[in-house]
Amino acid sequence: MSAEFEDALVPGPDAVHHDRFFDRFMLNLHPADATAPSVITGLGHYPARNVVDGFVVVSTGTEQRNVRFSTELSATTGDGAGPLFFHVIEPNRCWRIRVADNPAGVALDVVWTARTPYWLREVELGNNAGPPTKFEHLVQSGRYRGTLTLDGVTHQVDGWYGQRDRSRGVRNLGGGQGLHLWCQAQFPDRSVGFLLVENRQGERLLAEGAVLHEDGTVDDVVDVGHRLRFADLDLIDGTVMVTTAAGRVYHLDADASAGGGFMAGAGYGGGHGVRRGRGFLDHEVYRLDGSVSPRTLDTSLTDRLCAFRWGSTRGTGILEFALSRSGSYRYRSTLD
């Protein structure tokens, strides 16, 4: 793993890589008060497959609008696909993201600027069979300026929070996971983040992350506990307890009632890196009335906008969760 993360996506469809090698970024943006609308967008390169694909997911409070797109990597200039374009203004510091008009009625023109250092690790997860999954994972907290347009109505997003998430490597997960949590809780002077994976017996497979401070401090996460409430695989609310290397303990209460963030709409149910030729675009709307849930979609992975509370300090952010749909799995709290 490189000591300094090179921010450009891996170029060129003729690069020699494993067939399942990917280089993907994802950014989210949301108001500081955890109200709708919120946006998650991302794009990935699959050089060995000559594929670039991406997505835009917008949750309005009553519905989730999804746009997915794909084309041949060799047919692009490397700065986007479909309606999504990006430009690295300053590596690991400043990105511009634009989403042009599309059938979902969503347009975006924003600049994300880092407010903390980035945190970078190589994630390694064992598989039931075959070699472990290994990929680089980077997260970094920032703020936005610019505009979000929804059905012709323009919203200023200046000051909105958001996390930049970047991963690249070979993703060959083979199942066996019970609980997956990825948390990015944004507070005025810091971001509390971790990745936690447990197997179906409730045993920990992975727990890592960091509290990233605006003053440049990076305080690694050494332990995570959780007590969460679910209704048919969907998160209602809960508490996570994060312990850091510096000895800080964060009790974070999360309210997940905003709804939406179902990542099936972003293609996470196996749609990434699939060859679809040039100019592919698909879209749909999920009504947030209970008719769509982690149970009914092709993946239970959900990136839920949450209101967080840390003592008397209020924050907002994304709590990504997935529960196994295996009949042998039952969620187990690790906090009394």
Secondary structure by P-SEA (a helix, b strand, c coil): cccccccccccccccccccccbbbbbbbbbcccccccbbbbbccccccccccccbbbbbcccbbbbbbbccccccccccccccbbbbccccccbbbbbbccccccbbbbbbbbbcbbbbbbbbbbbccccbbbbbbbbbbbbccccccccccbbbbcccbbbbbbbbbccccccccccbbbbbbbbcccbbbbbbbbbcccccccccccccccccbbbbbbccccbbbbbcccccccbbbbbbcccccccccccccccccccccccccccccccccccccccccccccccccccccccccccccccccccccccccccccccccccccbbbbbccc
